[in-house]
Amino acid sequence: ADAGTIARGESLFESSGCLGCHNGDLFTNNALVNVGTNGLFKVPSLRGIASGAPYMHTGCAATLHDRFSVACGGGDLHGNTSPLTPTQVDDLVAYLESL
């Protein structure tokens, strides 16, 4: 992805509340949280996330895009992502893939 796309994705990452849990050098606070997916789970590092498919503790997200579906991603308990447009999700995914 180009630098502009990644920069837009980084801005969305920050404004959608992702930094509350995914922060620091490894993009994790190592806390146990309920993100709307049936229980408490340790916040994973996002470093190298692009090579970690499938995603989520159940493996319900075959791709990073799938993580942002309501059925798999936990809705707005897992970041304020429901208002994002498909283009914004593309930007956010590009940013995540750059980590």
N, C-alpha and C positions, 0 to 999 in steps of 0.2 A: 504494500500500500504506500501511497505517497505521503510525504510529511504533513500535508494539510489535513488529510483524512485522519491520520494518527493523532494530530493535535486536536482535532474536533472530538475524537473519541476520548482522549484524555480529559478534555473539559467536561464531557458528559459523565465520565467515570467519577470525577470530583463532584459535579453538581447533583448526581443521582444518589449520593449517599454511600457510594462504594468504599470510600476511604475510611468510613467509620470502623470497618472490620478489616479491610484489605489495605494495610498501610505498612510503612517501614520498608526495609531493604527487600524483604521476602513477600511483601504485600499480604501479610497476615498479622493479626493480633493474637493468634493461637487460642482465642476464647472459644467456649462452647456456646452456641447460639441456636435459636429456633428461627429459621428463615421461612417458615410456612411449609416445610416438607416433612412433617410428622416426626418431630423430635429435636433433641439437641445434638448438634454436630460441630466438630472442631472446624474452625475457619481454615480452609486450605490456603497454601501459598498460591499466588497466581504467577509466580516466576516460572516461565516455560510452559504455561498453561496450554499453548497451542498443540503441544505434543502429548496431551494427556487424555484424549478421548477414550471412552465416553466420559461425560461429565455428570456431576451431582452424585450424591452418595448412593443413589439407586442405579446410576448409569442411564437414566431416562433421556439424557441429552446426548444424542450421537454427535452433534456439532456444537460449537459455541453459540451459533444462532438459536439452536433448540433450547439452550439454557434460558433464553428470554421468552419462551412460551409460557403461558399461564399454567398449562397442564404440568409442566415440569419444574419451572424455575421458582415457584413459591410466591409469585405475585409481588406486591409491593412490600412484603415483609423481607424481601431479599433485594433491597435497593429500590428506589422509586423509579422503576423502569416502565411501568405501564403506559405513561404518556409518550414514550419514545416512538417516533415514526420508523418505518422500515429502513430508511436511509440513515437515521441516527443509530439504529442497532448495527447497521453495517459499519459505521464509523467506530462505534464502541468495540465491536469485534476486532476491527483492524488494530485498534490500540491494544487490546488484550493479546492479540497474536504477536505484537511487537515486544512483549515483556520477556 
